[in-house]
């Protein structure tokens, strides 16, 4: 079954603990923390303190998506705060291989992220050492954006690349994921999905939001 990672970017931070626990009851697999620096992406969000707070709330895996210009400077801080996955952008680091090796040395799963405008073939050299590939299906920076249909082809291409080297890495998608966009993504080969608005701002509540996503798994 695909994994569901609930992005707290759309959560109500005045009730963060309550909302994370409700999402956990609903059957999510991971908690997703979006870290933005206002430089690599046009928004400023969370730091290691939030990861540490989430770790005190739940024992679920915490994947930390570093949308920042100099991820190497913060890897140890996020690992010490309790992150289990650290995902970094190919676009933000000319020494990406070394960064991925560093993440693994810290005991975290290493993830690589591609923006919508970045071609999949640039992953070739690092695929053997990653535990997760995240394909952005919106431009990174803000929650609630509209899904970019053209990214489905990239998901399909990354699936082919992973299969060719027999990689067990997760193929994750993030951006505009809901019950309507999910079936096409699953058919393209994604094995993990990140949802923010679809979970934490669902009109019928968090549990209903999670159920609406889980119901699409039967389409695969």
N, C-alpha and C positions, 0 to 999 in steps of 0.2 A: 504494500500500500504506500502511496506517496505520503511524505511527511508534510505537516502543516506547521509553519512557523509564524507565530503571532507577533507582528511588529507593534511595539508599544508607542510608535510615533503618533498613532491616532487615539491612544488611550487617554482617559481622563486622569491626569496626574494627581488630582485631589483625592482620587479613589484607586490609586495604582495597585496597591496590594489586593484589594477586593476584586479588581478587574482581572488581574493575572490569575488569581485563584479560580475565578469563574471560568476563564478560558481553559485552565488546566482541567477542571471538572468536565468541560465540553470535549476534551480529547485532543487538544493540541499537543504537538510533539516537542517543539522548541519555542523559546522566546527570542525575538529578534530585536536587537538594539541598533538603531541607526545613528551613527556618529558623524556629524557634519561640522566643518570648521569655518564656513563662510568664505572660503577661498577656493577650494577645489569644487565645491558646490555652493549655490547662492542661499545658504541657510546655515544657522548655528543651532546645534541641538545638544546632545548628551555627551558626558565624559565618563571616566572610570567610576566616579561616585555613583552614577546611576546603575552601572553593572553590579557594583557591590550591593546596592540596595535591592536590586532584583534577585541577586543570589541569596539574600536573607529571606526573601519572600517564597522562593520556589527552588526545588532541586532539579527542575528540568534543565536540559542543556541550554546555554545562552550563546547565541551566535551574535558576534559583534561586527557590524558592517562598517568599516572605516572609510568614510568618504572624506578623506583628508589628504593634504598635500605631502605630508612627511610622516607616513605611518610608522616607519622604523623607530621614531622617537617615543612612541607610545605603546608599542607591543607589550613590553614587560608590565606596564601599569595596568593594562586591560586584562592580561593573563592573571596577574596577582589579584585583581578585583573579582575574578571568578568566571571569566569568559571561557567557554569550552571550544568555540570556533572563532577564528579571526579571519575575516575575509577582507582582502585588499584589492584595490583597483589596478589593473594593468596600466591604465593611463597615468597614474600618479607616481609611478616609480620606475626609473630606468634600470634599477638593479633588482627587478622583481624576483628573480630566482633566489638571490640571497635572502630577500625578505621572507619568502615562503619557507626556506630552510630554517630561518630564525624562529618563525611561528611554531614549526614542528619541534624545535629544540626546547621550546617553552612548555611543551606538553599539550598544545592545542591542535585541533584540526585546522589545516591550512586551506583557505578558500581564495579563489581568484574571481574577480568581477569584471564584466565587460559592459560598457555603456552602449546604448543603442547604435551609435555611429562607429563602433569599433568592430572590425571584421573578426570572425571566429578563427581564421587561420593564424592569427598572431599568438594563439594559445599553444601551438604545436610543441614548443620546447619545454613548457612547464607542466603540461598535462600529466606526465608520469609522477609528479611529486605533489599533486593537489588531492585533497579529500573532497572538495566541493567546487563546482563551477557555477557561478551566479550570473545569469543573463538578465540584464536590466530591460524591462519591457516598457519603461517610461524613462524620461530624462531624470537623473537623480537630483534630489533636493527637497521635494515636497510630497506629502501624502495626498491621496485623492485625485491624482492625475489620470487622464484617459489612456488606456492601453494602446500601444502602438502595434497594429497588426503585422507590420513588416518584420517585427522581431521574431515571429514564429519560425520563419525560415532559418534564422540563426540558431534557435533552439534545436531544430532538426539537424543542422550541420554539426553542432557540438555533440549531439547524441551519436552521430555517426563517428566522429573523431574519438569519443570515449570508447565506443564499442570496438573500434579498430585496434586499440591497444589493450583491450580487455580491462579497462579501468573500472573499479567499483565506486568511483567518486559520485557523489550526489550531483544531479543536474537540477539546479534551482532557478526559479523565475521570481521576479519581484517587480511589481508595478501594475496597477490597474487590474489586479486579479480578483475576480468575483465569480459567481455561479455561471455567468454568461461567457466569460472569456476562458474559464478554466478548461472546458473540454478540449478545445483546440490545442492548448498548451500540453495537456496530458497526452494527446495523440501524437504530438511532436516529439515526445520522449522525456519530458520533465519528470523527475522523481521527487521533487520537493517544491513547495510553493510558499511564498511570503505574502501574507495578507494583513493589512492594517485597517483601512476604512471598512472593508467587507466584514470584519470581525467586531471591532470596537465601536463602530458607528452604524451597525445594522439597525434598521428601524424597529425590529422586534427584539433586539438585544443580542448580547454576545453569544449565548448558546445557539440561538437561531442562526446567527451568522456562520458559526462553525458548521452547523448541520447543513446549511445550504451548500457549503463547499464539499463536505464529505459525501453528499448525495451524488456529486458529479464523478466520484471515483468509479462508480459502476459503469460509466460510459467507456472506460478503457478496455 
